[in-house]
Every structure is written in C-alpha cells, then in structure tokens.
Amino acid sequence: MAIDTRHVGRRYGPFRSTVGAEQIQAFALAVAGGVPGYFGSARGEPHPSSVDEEVARSSPHGALVAPPTFGVTFAMRPFALACSDPELGLDLLRLLHAEQEFEHGAPVRPGDVLTTVGEIVDVRSRGSLDFLTVRTETVNQGGERVLVARWSAVIRG
C-alpha cells in the first residue's frame, strides 16, 4: 500500500533533551565495543575527548564532546514517531531502517539542552516498496545548529 503523499510536510516535535557527561561517555564506550559503566572493558579505543574529562578539558573544545554518531540518541525520535504514526498506517513488521545521513554543526557537550524537530520530506513508491524520509534538525540552547539528519525507511509491500 503506497504511503499517501499528503503526509509530506507532517511535523514532529519539538523534543528537548539535556545531555549529561555520563551519557556521552557510555555511548562512546558502547560504540567502541565496551560495556557502558565499565571503562576497563572497552575493546576499541573511544576518542579520549569523549570519555576522559581531564583530557577533554585540555582539548580545543575545553570539555567532553559527543562522538559524531551520538546524534541517534536525541535526533531519531521524530523518525521513530513518523514510522509508527497511525495516520501513515505503516506496517512495522515490513519496515526496514534503510539509511541515515548526518550533517554536523556545533559540538554536543554535557549540559547542552537540545531541541529537535522533524518533518516528513519524501514519500514514494517503487514497485512493491514504499520509501519514507524524515529530516530532523537539532539546535542547542544558544540556537546553534548541532545536527541536521535524514532518516530513511523502506516498507516492503
């Protein structure tokens, strides 16, 4: 069943989240192959500016900074809501998260209050497949853009 194009422009948010140092550290360790909360168990090596507060203070950023993929923790919500929006009528059992793109702006630091909004920017069909694309934009408490992301899903017919 094709997604109705009248949903293009549908918005989700704003959603606010406050970033904590522990969140940044745990995420950096998790994506490096470790277990959050157990610093000695990391198999990979996360960037020190994301896990070591002393090293981070002496870096050009002056504090911990989130790794680039940390955006999934705050910016994916509008995409998830669009995929499960009853108005769109998507069959979640046939939905596949296809791809995502990040365009980074200001670094994300502990204490940042982030606001994310999202919008459906494309729906289309090709054969038995439907495609949904949601664009999200996140700004910090100073109004600086920290992330623009595009999230795509494929729904098998």
Secondary structure in CASP SS format (residue, H / E / C, confidence):
PFRMAT SS
TARGET T0000
AUTHOR 0000-0000-0000
METHOD secondary structure of the structure
MODEL  1
M C 1.00
A C 1.00
I C 1.00
D C 1.00
T H 1.00
R H 1.00
H H 1.00
V C 1.00
G C 1.00
R C 1.00
R E 1.00
Y E 1.00
G E 1.00
P E 1.00
F E 1.00
R E 1.00
S E 1.00
T E 1.00
V C 1.00
G C 1.00
A H 1.00
E H 1.00
Q H 1.00
I H 1.00
Q H 1.00
A H 1.00
F H 1.00
A H 1.00
L H 1.00
A H 1.00
V H 1.00
A C 1.00
G C 1.00
G C 1.00
V E 1.00
P C 1.00
G C 1.00
Y E 1.00
F H 1.00
G H 1.00
S H 1.00
A C 1.00
R C 1.00
G C 1.00
E C 1.00
P C 1.00
H C 1.00
P H 1.00
S H 1.00
S H 1.00
V H 1.00
D C 1.00
E H 1.00
E H 1.00
V H 1.00
A H 1.00
R H 1.00
S C 1.00
S C 1.00
P C 1.00
H C 1.00
G C 1.00
A C 1.00
L C 1.00
V C 1.00
A C 1.00
P C 1.00
P H 1.00
T H 1.00
F H 1.00
G H 1.00
V H 1.00
T H 1.00
F H 1.00
A H 1.00
M C 1.00
R H 1.00
P H 1.00
F H 1.00
A H 1.00
L H 1.00
A H 1.00
C H 1.00
S H 1.00
D C 1.00
P C 1.00
E C 1.00
L C 1.00
G C 1.00
L C 1.00
D C 1.00
L H 1.00
L H 1.00
R H 1.00
L E 1.00
L E 1.00
H E 1.00
A E 1.00
E E 1.00
Q E 1.00
E E 1.00
F E 1.00
E E 1.00
H E 1.00
G C 1.00
A C 1.00
P C 1.00
V C 1.00
R C 1.00
P C 1.00
G C 1.00
D C 1.00
V E 1.00
L E 1.00
T E 1.00
T E 1.00
V E 1.00
G E 1.00
E E 1.00
I E 1.00
V E 1.00
D E 1.00
V E 1.00
R E 1.00
S E 1.00
R E 1.00
G C 1.00
S C 1.00
L E 1.00
D E 1.00
F E 1.00
L E 1.00
T E 1.00
V E 1.00
R E 1.00
T E 1.00
E E 1.00
T E 1.00
V E 1.00
N C 1.00
Q C 1.00
G C 1.00
G C 1.00
E C 1.00
R E 1.00
V E 1.00
L E 1.00
V E 1.00
A E 1.00
R E 1.00
W E 1.00
S E 1.00
A E 1.00
V E 1.00
I E 1.00
R E 1.00
G C 1.00
END
